[in-house]
Amino acid sequence: MTRHHPDSLSLMEYSAGNLSEPHALCIRLHLDNCAQCRCQVDTLDSLGAVVMEKQPKVSVSGTMFDDILARIDSSTEPRPQVKMQPKTSLLQKLLGEDINNLPWKRQLGDVSVLDITGKFPGQNEQVVLQKLVAGGKAPAHTHRGTETTIVLQGMFSDHKGVFSQWDFVVLTEQDEHKPVALGSEDCITLSVLSAPVKLTGTFTRLLNPFIR
């Protein structure tokens, strides 16, 4: 059961189609597993449809519909038979394989990362997968901008509470935390960062010039 959700403004922006692809992906993954937020978005979509109905109507040719039907009827090409394929998760479609089998790169201590920004051409923000080994601790850090994160596997705790699979959180420059992976499973998250993190530990802060 998800405990941490996107705020109402984020859901409104998602419903209106105003979010960047990475942010929309984070919310979509949450919605697929949260009936509460799906209900809110369904309501927002319905309200949006009502607003669109009240927009001035655009006149079209009276024969346009008949022309379309005629084109369909005149098509003699047989339709290809569609084979049912096993359902593939949104993440597997994006990444090509299970998240546990990805080419992770060790970053600091118990943390490994995989930068997937390249899968979102034209985006200004960094999109990264982060893995914290079971029982591991991430270095203390804050943020130079905003970080939107959804938990894909496992769970972690920090100053805001405990975050389980499909929980959603947004962190800002005011948040300094040191996540700890809970349980016996590696914690994997998907994060969208508007700027690099800033390490705050006594020794790790020396590495800040090298973080991109």
C-alpha positions in Angstrom: 0.0 0.0 0.0 1.4 3.4 -1.0 1.7 6.0 1.8 3.4 8.9 0.0 1.6 10.4 -3.0 2.1 13.2 -5.6 0.4 16.5 -4.5 -2.8 17.8 -6.1 -0.9 20.3 -8.3 1.3 17.6 -9.7 -1.7 15.4 -10.5 -3.4 18.4 -12.2 -0.4 19.0 -14.3 -0.2 15.3 -15.2 -3.9 15.3 -16.2 -3.4 18.4 -18.4 -0.3 16.9 -20.1 2.0 19.7 -18.9 4.7 17.6 -17.3 8.0 16.6 -18.9 8.3 12.9 -19.9 10.4 11.9 -16.9 8.1 13.5 -14.4 5.1 12.1 -16.2 6.7 8.6 -16.0 7.2 8.9 -12.3 3.6 9.8 -11.7 2.3 7.1 -14.2 4.2 4.4 -12.3 2.7 5.6 -9.1 -0.8 5.8 -10.6 -0.5 2.2 -11.9 -0.2 1.1 -8.3 -2.3 3.6 -6.4 -6.1 3.5 -6.6 -6.5 6.7 -4.6 -4.5 8.9 -7.0 -6.0 7.2 -10.1 -9.4 8.2 -8.8 -8.2 11.8 -8.4 -6.8 11.8 -12.0 -10.0 10.3 -13.4 -11.9 13.1 -11.8 -9.5 15.7 -13.2 -9.8 14.1 -16.7 -13.6 14.3 -16.5 -13.4 18.0 -15.5 -11.1 18.6 -18.3 -13.5 17.0 -20.8 -16.3 19.2 -19.5 -14.2 22.3 -20.0 -13.3 21.2 -23.6 -17.0 20.7 -24.4 -17.6 24.3 -23.5 -15.0 25.6 -25.9 -16.2 27.1 -29.2 -17.1 24.4 -31.7 -15.1 24.2 -35.0 -17.1 23.7 -38.1 -16.2 20.9 -40.4 -17.4 19.8 -43.9 -20.7 18.1 -43.8 -19.4 15.4 -46.1 -16.2 14.7 -44.1 -17.6 11.8 -42.1 -19.0 10.1 -45.3 -15.6 10.6 -47.0 -13.8 8.8 -44.2 -16.3 5.9 -44.3 -15.9 5.6 -48.1 -12.1 5.4 -47.7 -12.4 2.7 -45.1 -14.9 0.7 -47.3 -12.7 1.0 -50.4 -9.7 -0.5 -48.7 -9.1 -4.0 -50.0 -6.0 -4.8 -48.1 -6.5 -7.6 -45.5 -5.9 -6.6 -41.9 -2.9 -8.3 -40.4 -3.7 -10.7 -37.6 -2.7 -9.4 -34.3 -1.0 -11.8 -32.0 -1.4 -11.4 -28.3 1.9 -10.6 -26.6 2.7 -11.1 -22.9 2.2 -7.9 -21.0 5.4 -6.0 -20.5 5.8 -3.5 -17.7 6.3 0.1 -18.5 9.8 -0.1 -16.9 10.8 -3.1 -19.0 9.7 -1.3 -22.2 11.8 1.6 -21.2 14.9 -0.2 -20.0 14.8 -3.4 -22.0 15.3 -5.7 -19.1 14.7 -6.3 -15.4 16.0 -3.5 -13.1 18.1 -5.9 -11.2 20.0 -7.0 -14.3 21.1 -3.5 -15.4 24.7 -2.4 -15.8 24.9 -0.6 -12.5 27.9 1.6 -11.7 29.1 1.9 -8.1 29.1 5.5 -7.0 29.8 5.9 -3.3 29.8 3.2 -0.6 26.5 1.3 -0.8 25.1 3.4 -3.7 25.1 2.4 -7.4 23.6 4.4 -10.2 22.6 4.2 -13.8 22.0 7.4 -15.7 19.1 7.0 -18.2 18.8 10.7 -19.2 19.6 9.6 -22.8 16.3 7.8 -23.1 14.5 11.2 -22.9 16.0 13.3 -25.7 15.7 17.0 -25.3 15.2 17.0 -21.6 17.2 19.4 -19.4 16.9 17.4 -16.2 18.9 14.4 -15.2 17.1 11.0 -15.0 18.8 8.4 -12.9 18.2 5.0 -11.4 19.7 4.6 -7.9 20.3 1.4 -6.0 21.0 1.2 -2.3 22.1 -2.2 -1.1 19.9 -3.9 1.5 20.8 -2.4 4.9 23.0 0.2 3.3 23.3 3.9 3.9 23.5 6.7 1.3 25.9 9.6 2.1 24.3 12.6 3.8 23.3 15.1 1.2 21.0 17.9 0.2 19.9 19.2 -3.2 20.8 22.1 -5.4 17.4 21.9 -7.0 14.4 19.6 -6.9 14.6 15.8 -6.9 11.4 13.8 -7.8 11.7 10.2 -6.7 9.6 7.0 -6.9 10.5 3.8 -5.2 10.6 0.9 -7.7 11.8 -1.9 -5.4 12.4 -2.3 -1.7 12.1 0.5 0.8 14.2 3.2 2.5 13.8 5.6 5.5 14.9 9.2 6.0 13.8 12.3 7.9 10.5 12.3 6.1 9.5 8.7 7.0 9.5 5.2 5.5 9.1 4.9 1.7 8.0 1.6 0.2 7.5 0.4 -3.4 5.7 2.9 -5.6 5.8 5.7 -2.9 6.5 9.1 -4.4 8.5 12.0 -2.9 9.8 15.4 -4.0 12.9 16.8 -2.2 14.2 20.4 -2.4 17.1 22.5 -1.2 15.6 22.5 2.2 15.9 18.8 2.6 19.1 17.2 4.0 18.8 13.5 4.4 20.8 10.2 4.6 18.6 7.4 3.2 18.9 3.9 4.7 17.7 0.8 2.9 15.3 -1.2 5.0 14.6 -5.0 4.8 16.5 -7.7 3.0 16.0 -6.3 -0.5 18.0 -3.8 -2.4 16.2 -0.5 -2.7 15.9 0.9 -6.2 14.5 4.3 -7.1 13.9 6.4 -10.2 14.8 10.1 -9.7 14.5 13.2 -11.8 16.9 15.9 -10.8 16.9 19.5 -11.8 20.5 19.9 -10.4 23.2 17.7 -8.9 23.0 16.7 -5.2 25.3 18.3 -2.7 27.1 16.0 -0.3 27.2 17.4 3.3 29.3 14.8 5.2 32.6 15.8 6.8 34.7 14.0 4.2 32.3 13.3 1.3 31.7 17.1 0.8 35.2 17.2 -0.7 33.8 15.2 -3.6 31.2 17.8 -4.6 33.3 19.4 -7.4 33.4 16.0 -9.1 29.6 15.3 -9.0 27.7 16.0 -12.2 
